[in-house]
Amino acid sequence: MLHVGLDTHLNTFHLALDFTAEKGKTTVLLGESGAGKSTVLRLLAGLLHPQRGRIALGETIYFDSELHIAVPPQERPFGYVFQDYVLFPHLSVFENVAFGLRAQHLQRKLIQQRVGEALERVHLPGMDQRRPSQLSGGQQQRVAIARALALQPQLLLLDEPLSALDVQTRREVRHELRRILSELGITTLMVTHQYLEALLFGHHILVLDHGEIIQEGEQRDLLAYPRSSYVAELVGVNFFHGPIVRYENGTMCVIRLHDGLEGGEVVAALKEMGSAEEVPAVGEEAYIVVNPHSVTLYQAAPESSARNVFHGRIVQMLRLGPGSGSAEDEEGTTRVSILLDGASAQMSPLTAEITAASARRMELSEGKSIYAAFKATEARAYT
C-alpha cells in the first residue's frame, strides 16, 4: 500500500492532499492542466521535496519531514514514464532501456536479461538496435515504458503516458498498456486529464483541482455522483449545488444555488431518502444532476408544469450524429449550451440536447435568448 501525505507551496501554488493507493492496482489522478497532478509524481519520485509530508510504500518510508527522511531519487524503487518519453536520440533502444540499469552498476549479463524481458513485455523484440528516430510515436512510448519496467520498480509513475500520441496510436498503446499493467500487478499511479483513460485504467480515481482532492472513488462513484462541475462536465450532465432550504411533499427538496442564478432555487427529487434518520437536514449541502435530454427549450416563458425554469443566452450549438429512434431523430441531435442569467463565472452553461429538427424549427442560433426548463422529477439530488 502506498501512503501519501503532502503539504507544500510552490511559488503561489499550494498542494495539500492525503491518499492511499492499493498494492498491485492502478490509481488515477484526474484533473485539468494546472491542477497539480504532475507535481505529485515529481514529489513522489524525489525530484521535488515537499515542505511537510510523508511518503511510504509498504513499511518503507521514502520521505518524512518530521523524521528528516528524504531518500534520493536514484535510491527509490520507482519507475517513472514521462509525458514526452525523454529518450536519448543518440542511443539505441537497448541502451535507452539499459540506461538506469547501468547506473546501478549491474553485471552485463543481468542487464542484457532485464532489457530483453522488458522489450518482450512491450512487444518490441528485435528492435533493440534501432534509434528513437526510427520508431513510431507508439513504439517510442513503449520503449519509455520498457525502460521503467527494466528497473523492476515497486511503484510505477505514469505522467500522461498517452497524451503525445495521435488518436489511432493512442488506442493501440492504451490496449497494450492495460495488458502490461494487468500482467505485472504492480502498484501504479497514473496522471491524466482524459476521463475515458481514468475509467479504463483506474481501480480508484482521485479528482484533483488546484492542489486538492475534490472527489475520489471507483468509476461508478464518479459516474453516478459527481461532486464538481468539472466531473459533471466530463460525465456529460448538468450540475448544481447548494444547501437544502426545505422539503416539499416528502420526496422533493428545494436547494438554494451558490451560483447566483436568477430565481436562485432548484426543486429536485432526493432519491436516496430512506428512514427519517437518513434524510439530510435542512442546511446540508446537496448536489443536483440533470441529463441534457431532460432539458426543454422554449422561445417564450413556458406555461408547462416544470418547476425549474431559467432564462439565458445560447453560447454554443453543436450538431451531433443521427440517433436511432424516430424519423425526426434520424436527422441527428443538437447540443445547445446556454449561459443562464445571473450565473457566476465559475458556473458551466446549462446544456440541452434536442433533435436537429427542433433546433431548426425554433430557429436557434448562438446569441439568441431562450428559456430552459426541466421537471423536478428529472433532477436527481444527493448529499
Secondary structure, DSSP 4 states (H G I P E B T S, - for coil): -EEEEEEEEETTEEEEEEEEE-TTSEEEEE--TTSSHHHHHHHHHTSS--SEEEEEETTEEEEETTTTEE--GGGS-EEEE-TT----TTS-HHHHHHHHHHHTT--HHHHHHHHHHHHHHTT-TT-TT--GGGS-HHHHHHHHHHHHHHT--SEEEEESTTTTS-HHHHHHHHHHHHHHHHHH--EEEEEES-HHHHHHH-SEEEEEETTEEEEEE-HHHHHH---SHHHHHHHT-EEEEEEEEEEETTTEEEEE-SS--SS-EEEEEETT--SGGGSPPTT-EEEEEE-GGG-EEESS---SS-SEEEEEEEEEEEE----SSSTTGGG-EEEEEEEETT--TTSPPEEEEEEHHHHHHTT--TT-EEEEEE-GGGEEEE-
